[in-house]
Amino acid sequence: MCVPRSQRRKGGGTSRAHHRDVPQPASCHLASTAGGVLTQSGHAGFHVSVERRGAGGTVGGGDFYTLSIKAPGRIGVVIGDACGRGVDGELHLSRILPMVHQLALSRASPAELLGELNRTVATQLPTDRFVTAAAFEFDIGARLLTVANAAHVPALVRRARDRRVSIVGRASGMPLGIVEGMTYLEERFELNRGDVIVLMTDGVLEAVESDLLSMSKLTGFLAEASEGAGDVHRFLLRKFEECTGGKRADDMTLIALEAMRGPTSESLSEFARAS
């Protein structure tokens, strides 16, 4: 739902971080808003599989994501959904993507990133438009997953040690662009090698789930899926297709990540050349 001008207001939420100056870039870009399937194995210590489609199965739409190397064994991920579908969503997304990319490559924490992006959305998009987004930092060395969420679909995590699935990183504030000066809380969770993390937009959630809060079907599918991010991704895509009958009324993005070994300097250089 889009929000009229009269409902957009100044103010702020609670957060441990509020950042006004865009931090300087300090990382290597992995990938951003690619159409179709992206699978990269072993780089930066993670296996990553992604699919992004516009409404009706076309490439484009208002969904977006970025992946960036922050340091060996540490990556950042931003996933979001601009109000609007298909060409309409893509048009509005193009006005904020440069800042999304800049922030993804910066030293900003997840909460700082969303705070900065909120200001961009508020100034760059019409007053009846907003963006949901979540920012993540995955750090294998510290065994830590940090997340801040601006009214976006939370993540699912399947633990390697017992295959237990949990929902992490629920929303801590309004969508981006609704409240000027809004800030966001960060949450931290344990991250271990072999853990599989699934991120998505509401195009996946709403196509599969009848209960959007419990995400019971998706958690069950993740528990049932085989080992590894690639197999999980393929399994969830298959379930998504079964639920939609091949017809997609909304844009969708589905990401599966698995914490693996640490990266080599050769793999970091290879990604730097490919970006």
C-alpha positions in Angstrom: 0.0 0.0 0.0 1.3 3.5 -0.9 1.1 6.3 1.6 -0.4 9.7 0.8 1.4 12.9 1.5 -0.8 13.7 4.5 0.4 10.6 6.4 4.1 11.2 5.8 5.5 12.8 8.9 8.7 14.0 10.6 10.0 12.2 13.6 12.1 9.2 14.5 12.1 5.8 16.0 14.6 4.3 18.5 17.9 3.0 17.4 21.5 2.6 18.5 22.8 4.3 15.4 22.0 7.5 13.5 24.3 8.5 10.7 24.1 11.6 8.6 27.3 11.6 6.5 27.6 8.8 4.0 30.7 6.7 5.0 33.5 6.3 2.6 33.6 3.1 0.4 35.8 0.4 1.9 34.7 -2.9 0.2 34.6 -4.8 -3.0 31.3 -5.0 -4.9 30.0 -8.6 -5.5 26.8 -8.3 -7.4 23.7 -6.2 -7.6 20.1 -6.6 -9.0 21.0 -9.2 -11.6 18.1 -10.8 -13.4 17.8 -14.6 -13.5 19.8 -16.9 -11.3 23.2 -15.9 -9.8 25.2 -18.7 -8.1 28.6 -18.0 -6.7 30.4 -20.6 -4.7 33.2 -20.3 -2.2 33.9 -16.6 -2.7 34.2 -14.5 0.4 33.5 -17.5 2.5 29.9 -17.9 1.4 27.8 -19.8 -1.1 25.1 -17.6 -2.5 22.2 -18.3 -4.9 19.9 -15.5 -6.0 16.8 -15.2 -8.3 15.1 -11.9 -9.1 12.1 -11.6 -11.4 9.7 -8.8 -12.2 5.9 -9.3 -12.1 4.7 -11.7 -14.7 8.2 -13.3 -14.9 9.9 -10.4 -16.7 13.3 -9.1 -15.6 13.0 -5.8 -13.7 10.5 -4.5 -11.2 10.9 -2.8 -7.9 12.9 -5.5 -6.0 16.6 -5.0 -5.5 19.5 -6.5 -3.7 23.3 -5.9 -3.3 26.1 -8.2 -2.0 29.4 -6.7 -1.1 32.7 -8.0 0.5 33.4 -6.0 3.6 36.5 -8.0 4.6 37.7 -11.6 4.3 34.9 -13.7 5.7 32.6 -10.8 6.1 29.9 -9.7 3.6 27.0 -7.3 3.5 23.6 -7.9 1.9 20.8 -5.4 1.3 17.5 -6.6 0.0 14.4 -4.4 -0.6 11.2 -3.7 -2.5 10.2 -0.3 -3.9 6.5 0.4 -3.9 5.0 -0.5 -7.3 5.3 -3.5 -9.6 6.9 -4.2 -12.9 7.9 -1.1 -14.9 6.4 1.2 -12.3 8.5 -0.2 -9.5 11.6 -0.2 -11.7 11.1 3.4 -12.6 11.1 4.5 -8.9 13.9 2.1 -8.0 16.2 3.7 -10.5 16.1 7.0 -8.5 17.5 5.4 -5.3 19.8 2.7 -6.6 22.9 4.9 -6.8 22.7 5.5 -3.1 21.9 1.9 -2.4 25.1 0.9 -4.2 27.2 3.6 -2.4 26.0 2.6 1.0 26.4 -1.1 0.3 30.1 -0.4 -0.4 30.6 1.8 2.6 31.5 1.2 6.3 27.9 1.9 7.4 26.4 -0.6 9.8 23.0 -2.1 8.9 21.2 0.4 11.0 23.3 3.3 9.7 22.7 2.1 6.1 18.9 2.1 6.5 18.9 5.5 8.2 20.8 7.0 5.3 18.7 5.2 2.7 15.5 6.5 4.5 16.6 10.1 3.8 17.3 9.3 0.2 13.9 7.7 -0.4 12.1 10.6 1.4 13.8 13.1 -0.9 13.9 11.2 -4.2 10.6 9.4 -4.4 7.1 10.9 -4.6 5.3 11.2 -1.3 2.9 8.4 -2.1 5.8 5.9 -2.5 7.9 4.0 0.0 10.5 1.2 0.2 10.8 -1.8 2.5 14.4 -3.0 3.0 16.6 -5.1 5.3 20.4 -4.8 5.7 22.6 -7.7 6.9 26.2 -8.2 7.8 27.5 -11.7 7.9 30.8 -12.2 9.8 32.1 -15.8 9.9 35.2 -14.9 12.0 33.0 -13.3 14.7 30.3 -15.9 14.2 27.9 -13.1 14.0 24.9 -12.1 11.9 23.8 -8.4 12.3 20.5 -7.2 10.8 18.3 -4.1 10.7 14.9 -4.2 9.1 12.7 -1.4 7.7 9.3 -3.2 7.5 10.7 -5.9 5.2 10.2 -9.7 5.2 12.4 -11.1 8.0 15.1 -13.7 7.3 14.9 -17.5 7.9 18.0 -19.3 9.4 18.5 -23.1 9.4 21.1 -24.1 11.9 23.7 -26.7 10.7 24.0 -28.3 14.1 20.3 -29.4 14.4 18.5 -28.2 11.3 16.3 -26.0 13.4 14.7 -23.1 11.5 14.0 -19.8 13.1 12.8 -16.3 12.0 15.4 -13.6 12.6 15.5 -9.8 12.1 11.8 -8.7 12.3 11.0 -5.1 11.4 12.2 -2.4 13.9 10.7 0.6 12.1 8.6 2.0 9.4 9.2 1.5 5.6 11.8 3.9 4.2 10.6 7.3 3.2 7.5 7.4 5.5 9.0 9.1 8.6 11.7 11.7 8.1 14.6 11.0 10.5 13.5 7.5 11.2 16.2 5.3 12.7 16.4 1.5 13.1 17.5 -1.0 15.7 20.1 -3.6 15.0 19.8 -7.2 16.2 22.6 -9.7 16.4 22.4 -13.5 16.1 24.9 -16.4 16.2 26.3 -17.5 12.8 28.1 -20.7 12.3 29.6 -22.5 9.3 27.0 -24.6 7.5 24.1 -22.4 8.6 21.8 -21.5 5.7 20.1 -18.1 5.6 17.1 -17.3 3.3 16.2 -13.8 2.4 13.2 -12.8 0.3 10.8 -10.1 -0.8 7.0 -10.2 -0.2 6.5 -11.5 -3.7 7.7 -14.9 -2.4 6.1 -14.6 1.1 2.6 -13.7 -0.1 2.6 -16.3 -2.9 3.5 -19.2 -0.5 2.1 -18.2 2.9 -1.4 -18.0 4.3 0.0 -16.8 7.7 2.5 -14.0 6.9 3.7 -13.6 10.5 4.5 -17.3 11.4 5.9 -18.1 7.9 5.0 -21.7 8.8 5.1 -23.1 5.3 8.4 -21.5 4.4 10.0 -22.7 7.7 8.7 -26.2 7.0 10.1 -26.1 3.4 13.5 -24.9 4.7 13.7 -27.7 7.3 12.8 -30.2 4.6 15.3 -29.0 2.0 18.6 -30.7 1.3 22.0 -29.5 2.5 23.6 -26.4 1.0 22.4 -23.0 -0.2 22.2 -24.1 -3.8 19.9 -27.1 -3.0 17.8 -25.0 -0.6 17.4 -22.3 -3.3 16.3 -24.7 -6.0 13.9 -26.4 -3.6 12.3 -23.2 -2.5 12.0 -22.0 -6.1 10.2 -25.2 -7.0 7.8 -24.8 -4.1 7.2 -21.2 -5.1 6.4 -22.3 -8.7 4.0 -24.9 -7.3 2.2 -22.3 -5.2 1.9 -19.7 -8.1 1.2 -22.2 -10.9 3.9 -20.3 -12.9 1.9 -17.0 -12.7 3.5 -14.2 -10.8 1.4 -11.2 -9.9 4.3 -9.4 -8.0 8.0 -8.9 -8.3 10.0 -11.5 -6.4 13.6 -12.0 -5.1 14.9 -15.1 -3.3 18.4 -15.4 -1.8 20.0 -18.4 -0.1 23.4 -18.0 1.6 25.5 -20.6 3.4 28.5 -19.7 5.7 31.4 -21.7 4.4 35.2 -21.5 4.5 37.1 -18.2 4.6 38.0 -16.6 1.2 41.4 -16.7 -0.4 43.1 -13.6 -1.8 42.8 -15.1 -5.2 39.0 -15.4 -5.0 38.7 -11.8 -3.7 40.8 -10.6 -6.7 38.7 -12.6 -9.1 35.5 -10.9 -7.8 37.1 -7.5 -7.9 37.9 -8.0 -11.6 34.4 -9.4 -12.4 32.4 -6.6 -10.8 
